[in-house]
Structures are given as C-alpha cells and as structure tokens.
Amino acid sequence: MARPVTAPAGLERKVASAIRWSAVNSLVQRLSQVGVGVLLARLIAPEQFGVFAVALVVLNIVMSISEMGVSVALVRTDKPVALLAPTVTTLSIASGCLLAAVCVLGAPWFASAMDTPQATGVIQLMSLSLVVAGVSAVPGALLQREFRQDHKFVADTSAFVVGTAVVVVLALLGFGAWSLAWSRIATNLVAAVVMFAYTSQRYRPGFDAVQARGLLAFGLPLAGASLLVFGVLNVDYIIVGSMLGTVPLGFYLLAFNLANWPVGAFSQPVRSVSLAAFSQVRDDPELFARAFARALRLLALATVPACVLLAALADPLVRTVYGERWAPAAQALALLVLLGALRVALELGYDYLASAGRSRAILVIHLVWMVALVPLLALGAHLDGIRGVAAAQSVVVLLVVVPAYLVAFRPYGVRARVLGAAVARPAFGGLVMVVVAVGVQWLIEGALWRLLVGGTSACLAYAVVVFPLRQEVLGLLRRRVSA
C-alpha cells in the first residue's frame, strides 16, 4: 500500500500562479482569435477555408507525434533534467525533420485524395512547423515543468501579434489559404524564439542509448495515443472534404473552431499545469483522486454555460457575427458544442492517466475511439451532411469513450458516482439554461435580439442554480492565495 504523502511545499502556490497566468493567456488569445476570425471570415471565402482545413488536417495529425511523446516524459520525470534533456532534444529534432520531409513528399498524394489539389503547396509550407516544433520541444517542456505560464503568456502573445499581422495583410492582398499558412509559420517561429529566450538552461543535442530506450518506452505509446487523439479530432475533416466537398468543409471548420472555444478558454489553463501537478501528488492515492474531481468541478462550472450558449444560440450567433453566407455552419455547431464540452473532461482525464504512467491505457482508449468513429462519421455525412458528422462525433464520445475512461480510472479510486456528484449542479444549471434560451428563441424575432436577450437570460438562470457553490469556489481560491 502506498504511503500517503503531502503535496510538496510551495506546489499549490506555483500551481495557482500558473493557472492564473494561463487563464489570462487563454482568455486574451481566445478573445483576440474570435475578433480576427470574424475579420478573416469577411475577407476569405469558405472555399479557401476548406483548402486551409485540408492542410491543417495533415499538420495536426503529424504534429501529434512530432517529438514522439518524449517531451511529456521530461515534464513528469523524477530524474535530473540534465540527464534526459540532450537525448530528448536529439529525438525531437530528428523526428520533426523526418516528418516534415514525409509531409513535403506526400502532400500531392494527400491533396489529391481529398480532391483538393490546390492544397498541395499549403501543406508543404505548413510542414515547416514540424521542424520548429522539434527544435522548441525541450524549452516548452521546461516551462511547463517549472509552471512558468507567465513566460508562456509572453511567448503566445508575441506570436499572436505577429501571426495576426501576417494573416491580415496577406488576406487583404488576396492570398486566401496561403495567408493562413504563412501566419501559422510566423506564429510558431516567434513562440519558439521567445521560449528559448526565457529558458535559462541550454541543452545541445546528445544521445544516451539507455535513456533513449526509457524515453521511447514511455513516449511512443503516448505519441501513438496523441496520433489517435488528433486522428479522431481530424478524421471528420477528411470525411467531410472527401464526401461533401471543399465548401461544406469550410463551414464545418468554422463550426468546429467555434465549438472548441470553451476547450481552449477553460481547459487549456488547467491542462497547462495539470500534468505536472498530478505528477507531484500521484504517490498519495486519496489526494490524487480528490485533485481530479476538484479540477473537473471547477472546469464544469465555467465550461457548461459557455457550451450551452454556443449550442442554444448557434444560429443567431453565426448570422450576426460572421454573416449570412456562413449560416450553414450553425447546423453543425450546436452538436459539436457537446463534443467540445466532453473534450474538456476527457483531456483532463488524459493528463491524469499520463501522470500515472498509463500511456498504454490512453493508447487503447483512443484506438477504440477511432475504430468506432470512422464508420459512424461516414454514415452521418451520407445521411445528414455536416450536421450528421457532428452528431456522430458526440454519440461515439458519450457511448464509447466516456465509459472507457471510467474503466481506466478505477485502479485510482475515481468512480463515476464521485465524478457525477462533482458536476451535478453545473450540469443541472446547463439544462435550465437550455430551457430559457430556447424559450427566448420562440418569443423573440431578429438574430441580434435573440442573441442578446437569450444569452443574458440564460446566464442569469445558470447563476441562480450554481450560486450555492460560491463558498466552495471562494474557499479554494482563498486557500491558494494564502498558500
């Protein structure tokens, strides 16, 4: 039986500071991206967004294994960082360069398979991001390990400013999908430079065969799981593009990005510290399980209202903010929001299992996810277009993936009953929000008024339901501030 331990001195202070900075970072980034996204939707046609989506599929899938999971091992290791970092650097750079070459050579084939040959050059350009990711893997892991989200905020903000300037100028000049691709390259380069500037330790490439075997034994299953994660989150793009065409793919990309807003805004701040924080307390089973339930409740409190608003007000939101030509995106948005809400919880579970060293369990879960998802996505696209694809996503997560995670949690004392109790009140508040928002849609005409009145009324209703939890949340915040 493991001997209970207490959290390391100063851990709560570091975690609280990191979460605050990460929350600020995420909020600033998301709000800024919404503004830029609206502008680009007015400047770039849906077809060009579809071309970019094809290239993004390739980049996201390959990026998930670009450093073979070894940077995660660096975040969670109990060994001296200097012992592992040179080997991690070598493995990350080598894999990034190799995968970039594969993308450059394979781009014509993939673009043709997606019936979008004009995406070939965009894919080849964006493959440079893999090299940048490999070079900057160790600095990024060190910032995460040390809870330096303040430095990450500077890196992300600097990258966003430069990337936005690039994409707006090129879009105004008529570069279409190429403007989005060049912006991605500029963003990654600036972020990497700033992270290097903030990293005090410099590790040159080196190689230790013994350490490499240990890193790959942990990292490769995790990289495989990451590949499947990005696969299950991008295979829908492949199916939409190949079965429905580039224009529906552009609508679907906009809907998916909007639905993922809560994931980035609320999940990202917690995920920026959750892996390192869970790793610090994994030797105390009771504290380990309690930390997950508490994090899930706090995430649910913020995520549920945001997701409900996006789902219930999808049509007036898209028409008002993005314009009438993007209205078809609302068909998929309402259903994709459910997927986004569930992803917030699943990504936290991913970090929980990774911190416990259960990389193979993560791999199996995502393999099952992919096997169940692909045929249902194709069926959904055939029956109901992008709305059918969105419905298939949510059905698989609810009926297959969530139960699989609950089974994997059992050895650590995390039960469905405990997690259900943690999110019960936010979930009930979300149901009340749905009733209020839908009622407003029936009573009021005009997209803008439906959006304003429906959103305000639903938020007030949610606040009434979750009001009893205020003391728990305030108490947690006070304990962190005084830690």
C-alpha positions in Angstrom: 0.0 0.0 0.0 1.4 3.4 -1.0 2.3 5.6 1.9 0.3 8.8 1.8 2.3 11.9 1.2 1.5 15.6 1.3 1.9 17.9 -1.6 5.4 19.4 -2.0 5.9 22.7 -0.2 5.0 25.6 -2.4 3.3 23.4 -5.0 -0.2 25.0 -4.5 1.4 28.5 -4.9 3.1 27.5 -8.1 0.0 25.8 -9.5 -2.3 28.7 -8.6 0.1 31.3 -10.1 0.5 29.1 -13.3 -3.3 28.7 -13.6 -3.8 32.5 -13.2 -1.3 33.3 -15.9 -2.6 30.5 -18.2 -6.2 31.7 -17.7 -5.2 35.2 -18.7 -3.2 33.9 -21.6 -6.1 31.7 -22.8 -8.7 34.5 -22.4 -6.6 37.0 -24.2 -5.8 34.6 -27.0 -9.4 33.3 -27.4 -11.0 36.8 -27.4 -8.4 38.0 -29.9 -8.8 35.0 -32.1 -12.6 35.5 -32.2 -12.1 39.1 -33.4 -9.5 38.1 -36.0 -11.7 35.1 -37.1 -14.6 37.3 -37.7 -12.5 39.6 -39.8 -11.0 36.8 -41.8 -14.4 35.3 -42.4 -15.3 38.6 -44.1 -12.1 38.6 -46.2 -11.6 34.9 -47.1 -14.2 32.7 -48.9 -15.5 29.5 -47.4 -13.7 27.5 -50.1 -10.3 28.9 -49.1 -11.0 28.0 -45.5 -11.7 24.5 -46.8 -8.3 24.4 -48.6 -6.6 25.5 -45.3 -8.5 22.8 -43.4 -7.1 20.1 -45.6 -3.6 21.3 -44.9 -4.4 21.7 -41.2 -5.5 18.0 -41.0 -2.1 16.9 -42.2 -0.3 19.3 -39.8 -2.3 18.4 -36.7 -2.1 14.7 -37.2 1.7 14.7 -37.9 2.3 17.3 -35.2 0.8 15.0 -32.6 3.8 12.6 -33.0 6.4 15.1 -34.0 8.5 14.6 -30.9 7.3 11.0 -30.1 5.9 11.9 -26.7 9.4 12.3 -25.1 8.8 15.9 -24.0 5.9 14.7 -21.8 8.4 12.3 -20.1 10.6 15.3 -19.4 7.7 17.1 -17.7 6.9 14.2 -15.4 10.3 12.7 -14.7 11.8 12.5 -11.2 15.3 12.2 -12.7 17.6 15.2 -13.2 16.5 17.1 -16.2 20.1 17.4 -17.5 20.3 13.6 -17.7 17.4 13.4 -20.2 17.3 16.8 -22.0 20.1 16.2 -24.5 18.6 12.9 -25.7 15.1 14.5 -25.8 16.5 17.3 -27.9 18.0 14.9 -30.4 14.9 12.7 -30.7 12.6 15.7 -31.1 14.6 17.5 -33.8 15.2 14.2 -35.7 11.6 13.2 -35.7 10.4 16.8 -36.6 12.7 16.9 -39.6 11.8 13.4 -40.8 8.1 14.0 -40.6 8.4 17.4 -42.4 10.2 15.6 -45.2 7.4 13.0 -45.3 4.8 15.8 -45.5 6.5 17.6 -48.3 6.8 14.4 -50.4 3.3 13.1 -49.6 1.5 16.4 -50.0 0.5 15.9 -53.6 -1.0 12.4 -52.9 -3.0 13.6 -49.8 -4.3 16.7 -51.5 -5.4 14.6 -54.5 -7.1 12.0 -52.2 -9.0 14.9 -50.6 -10.0 16.2 -54.1 -8.3 19.5 -53.2 -5.1 19.6 -55.3 -4.7 23.3 -54.6 -3.8 22.4 -51.0 -0.5 20.7 -52.0 1.7 23.8 -51.7 -0.1 24.9 -48.5 0.6 21.5 -46.9 4.3 21.7 -47.9 4.7 25.2 -46.5 3.0 24.3 -43.2 5.2 21.2 -42.8 8.0 23.7 -41.7 6.1 23.9 -38.4 7.2 20.4 -37.6 10.8 21.4 -37.7 10.1 24.4 -35.4 8.2 22.1 -33.0 11.0 19.7 -32.8 13.6 22.4 -32.1 11.5 24.0 -29.4 10.2 20.9 -27.7 12.6 21.0 -24.7 12.2 24.7 -23.9 8.4 24.3 -24.0 8.6 21.2 -21.7 10.8 23.0 -19.2 8.5 26.0 -19.0 5.6 23.6 -18.3 7.6 21.6 -15.8 8.5 24.8 -13.9 4.9 26.2 -14.0 6.2 29.3 -15.9 3.0 30.2 -17.6 3.9 33.9 -17.3 6.7 33.2 -19.7 4.3 31.2 -21.9 1.9 34.1 -21.9 4.6 36.4 -23.3 5.5 33.8 -26.0 1.9 33.2 -27.1 1.0 36.9 -27.1 4.1 37.9 -29.1 3.4 35.1 -31.6 -0.3 36.0 -31.9 0.5 39.7 -32.7 3.0 38.8 -35.4 0.8 36.0 -36.8 -2.2 38.2 -36.9 -0.3 41.0 -38.8 0.9 38.4 -41.3 -2.6 36.9 -42.0 -4.5 40.2 -42.2 -2.0 41.8 -44.6 -1.8 38.7 -46.8 -5.6 38.2 -46.8 -6.1 41.8 -47.8 -3.7 41.2 -50.7 -5.8 38.2 -51.8 -3.6 35.3 -50.8 -6.5 33.2 -49.4 -5.4 30.0 -47.8 -1.8 30.9 -48.2 -2.3 33.8 -45.8 -3.4 31.4 -43.1 -0.5 29.1 -43.8 2.2 31.8 -43.6 0.5 33.1 -40.4 0.9 29.7 -38.8 4.6 29.6 -39.7 5.2 33.1 -38.3 3.3 32.2 -35.1 5.3 29.1 -34.4 8.7 30.8 -35.1 8.0 33.7 -32.8 6.7 31.5 -30.0 9.8 29.3 -30.3 12.2 32.2 -30.2 10.6 33.7 -27.1 10.5 30.3 -25.3 14.2 29.9 -26.0 14.9 33.4 -24.6 13.1 32.5 -21.4 14.8 29.1 -20.9 17.9 29.6 -18.7 19.2 26.1 -19.4 20.6 25.3 -22.8 20.8 21.7 -23.9 22.6 20.7 -27.0 21.7 17.6 -28.9 23.2 14.5 -27.4 22.3 10.8 -27.2 22.3 8.2 -24.4 21.0 4.8 -25.6 19.8 3.8 -22.2 17.9 7.0 -21.6 16.5 6.8 -25.2 15.1 3.4 -24.6 13.3 4.5 -21.4 12.1 7.7 -23.1 10.7 5.9 -26.1 9.2 3.1 -24.0 7.1 5.8 -22.3 6.8 8.2 -25.1 5.9 6.0 -28.1 2.6 4.7 -26.7 1.8 8.3 -25.7 2.7 9.5 -29.1 0.5 6.8 -30.6 -2.3 7.9 -28.4 -1.7 11.5 -29.4 -1.8 10.5 -33.0 -5.1 8.8 -32.4 -6.3 11.9 -30.4 -5.6 14.1 -33.4 -6.9 11.4 -35.7 -10.3 11.3 -34.0 -10.4 15.1 -34.0 -9.4 15.4 -37.7 -10.8 12.4 -39.4 -14.0 14.3 -39.7 -12.3 16.9 -41.8 -11.1 14.1 -44.1 -14.6 12.6 -44.4 -16.3 15.9 -44.9 -13.8 17.0 -47.5 -13.8 13.8 -49.5 -17.6 13.1 -49.3 -19.1 16.6 -49.2 -16.6 18.9 -50.8 -14.4 21.9 -50.0 -17.2 24.5 -49.3 -19.0 22.3 -46.7 -15.6 21.7 -45.2 -15.1 25.4 -44.8 -18.4 25.7 -43.0 -17.5 22.7 -40.8 -14.1 24.1 -39.9 -15.7 27.3 -38.7 -18.3 25.4 -36.6 -15.6 23.2 -35.2 -13.4 26.1 -34.2 -16.3 27.9 -32.5 -17.3 24.7 -30.7 -13.7 24.3 -29.4 -13.7 27.8 -27.9 -14.6 26.5 -24.4 -11.9 23.8 -24.8 -9.2 26.4 -25.3 -10.6 29.0 -23.0 -11.2 26.8 -19.9 -9.4 23.5 -20.5 -6.1 25.0 -21.7 -5.3 26.9 -18.4 -5.8 23.8 -16.3 -4.1 21.5 -18.8 -1.0 23.8 -18.8 -0.4 22.7 -15.2 -2.4 19.5 -14.7 0.1 17.0 -15.9 2.9 18.4 -13.8 0.6 18.9 -10.8 -0.9 15.4 -10.9 2.6 14.0 -11.2 3.6 15.7 -8.0 0.8 14.0 -5.9 0.5 10.7 -7.7 2.1 8.9 -4.7 -0.9 9.8 -2.5 -3.9 7.8 -3.9 -6.5 9.8 -1.9 -5.1 13.2 -2.8 -4.6 12.0 -6.4 -8.2 11.1 -6.9 -9.5 14.2 -5.0 -7.4 16.5 -7.1 -9.0 15.2 -10.3 -12.6 15.5 -9.0 -12.0 19.1 -7.8 -10.4 20.1 -11.1 -13.3 18.6 -13.0 -15.9 20.5 -11.0 -14.1 23.8 -11.5 -13.8 23.2 -15.2 -17.5 22.3 -15.4 -18.6 25.5 -13.6 -17.0 27.6 -16.4 -17.4 25.2 -19.4 -21.1 24.4 -19.1 -22.6 27.9 -19.5 -20.2 28.7 -22.4 -21.1 25.5 -24.2 -24.9 25.9 -23.7 -24.8 29.4 -25.0 -22.9 28.3 -28.2 -25.3 25.4 -28.7 -28.6 27.1 -27.9 -27.8 30.4 -29.8 -25.8 28.8 -32.7 -28.0 30.2 -35.5 -28.3 33.9 -34.4 -24.6 33.8 -33.3 -23.3 32.7 -36.7 -25.6 35.0 -38.7 -24.9 38.1 -36.5 -21.2 37.7 -36.1 -20.0 36.0 -39.3 -22.6 37.0 -41.8 -25.4 35.2 -43.7 -23.0 33.4 -46.1 -21.7 31.4 -43.1 -25.2 30.4 -41.8 -24.8 26.7 -42.8 -22.1 26.4 -40.2 -24.8 26.7 -37.5 -26.2 23.3 -38.5 -23.1 21.5 -37.1 -22.2 24.0 -34.3 -25.0 23.0 -31.9 -24.0 19.4 -31.9 -20.2 20.0 -32.0 -20.5 22.0 -28.8 -21.5 18.9 -26.9 -18.3 17.3 -28.2 -16.3 20.3 -27.0 -17.8 20.1 -23.5 -17.0 16.4 -23.2 -13.5 17.0 -24.6 -12.7 19.4 -21.6 -13.3 16.5 -19.2 -11.6 13.9 -21.4 -8.4 16.0 -21.9 -8.2 16.3 -18.1 -8.6 12.6 -17.8 -5.8 12.1 -20.5 -3.4 14.2 -18.3 -4.5 12.2 -15.2 -3.7 8.9 -16.8 -0.4 10.2 -18.3 0.8 11.4 -14.9 0.1 8.0 -13.6 2.2 6.4 -16.3 -0.8 4.8 -18.0 0.3 5.7 -21.6 -0.8 2.3 -22.9 -4.3 2.7 -21.5 -4.6 6.0 -23.2 -3.4 4.4 -26.5 -6.1 1.6 -26.2 -8.9 4.1 -25.4 -8.1 6.2 -28.4 -7.7 3.2 -30.7 -11.2 2.1 -29.7 -12.4 5.7 -30.3 -11.0 5.8 -33.8 -12.4 2.3 -34.7 -15.9 3.3 -33.6 -15.8 6.8 -35.0 -14.9 6.4 -38.7 -17.9 4.3 -39.9 -20.3 6.5 -38.0 -18.8 9.7 -39.4 -19.2 8.3 -43.0 -22.8 7.3 -42.2 -23.6 10.7 -40.7 -22.1 12.5 -43.7 -24.2 10.4 -46.0 -27.5 10.9 -44.1 -27.3 14.5 -43.0 -24.2 16.3 -44.2 -22.1 18.2 -41.8 -24.8 18.0 -39.1 -24.7 14.2 -39.3 -21.0 14.2 -38.9 -21.3 16.4 -35.8 -23.9 14.1 -34.3 -21.7 11.0 -34.9 -18.9 12.7 -33.0 -21.0 13.2 -29.9 -22.6 9.8 -30.0 -19.3 8.0 -30.0 -17.8 10.1 -27.2 -20.9 9.6 -25.0 -21.4 5.8 -25.6 -17.8 4.6 -26.1 -15.1 7.0 -24.9 -16.5 8.2 -21.6 -17.2 4.6 -20.3 -13.7 3.6 -21.4 -12.1 6.4 -19.4 -14.2 5.4 -16.3 -12.9 1.9 -16.5 -9.3 3.2 -16.7 -9.8 5.4 -13.7 -10.9 2.5 -11.4 -7.5 1.5 -10.1 -7.1 5.0 -8.7 -10.3 5.1 -6.8 -12.1 7.5 -9.2 -15.7 6.4 -9.6 -18.4 7.5 -11.9 -20.6 8.3 -8.8 -18.0 10.7 -7.4 -17.4 12.5 -10.8 -21.2 12.7 -11.3 -21.6 14.4 -8.0 -18.8 16.8 -8.8 -20.5 18.1 -12.0 -24.2 17.5 -11.0 -25.1 21.1 -10.2 -23.3 22.7 -13.2 -25.0 20.1 -15.4 -28.4 20.9 -14.0 -27.7 24.6 -14.4 -26.9 23.9 -18.1 -30.3 22.2 -18.6 -32.0 25.2 -17.1 -30.0 27.4 -19.5 -31.2 25.4 -22.5 -34.9 25.8 -21.5 -34.5 29.6 -21.0 -32.5 30.1 -24.2 -34.8 28.0 -26.4 -37.9 29.8 -24.9 -36.4 33.1 -25.8 -35.9 31.9 -29.4 -39.6 31.2 -29.7 -40.7 34.5 -28.3 -38.3 37.0 -29.9 -37.5 37.6 -33.6 -34.3 39.0 -35.0 -31.0 37.3 -34.7 -29.3 40.1 -32.7 -32.1 40.4 -30.1 -32.4 36.7 -29.8 -28.6 36.5 -29.1 -28.6 39.3 -26.6 -31.7 38.6 -24.6 -31.3 34.8 -24.8 -27.7 34.9 -23.7 -28.3 37.3 -20.8 -31.4 35.4 -19.5 -29.7 32.0 -19.7 -26.6 33.2 -17.9 -28.8 34.7 -15.1 -30.6 31.4 -14.8 -27.4 29.5 -14.5 -26.0 31.8 -11.9 -29.1 31.2 -9.7 -28.6 27.4 -9.9 -24.9 27.3 -9.2 -25.0 30.1 -6.5 -24.7 27.6 -3.6 -21.2 26.5 -4.9 -19.8 30.0 -4.4 -18.5 29.3 -0.9 -16.6 26.2 -2.1 -15.0 28.1 -5.0 -14.1 31.2 -3.0 -12.7 29.0 -0.3 -10.5 27.2 -2.8 -9.3 30.5 -4.2 -8.5 31.9 -0.7 -6.5 28.8 0.2 -4.4 29.1 -3.0 -3.8 32.8 -2.4 -2.7 32.2 1.2 -0.6 29.1 0.3 
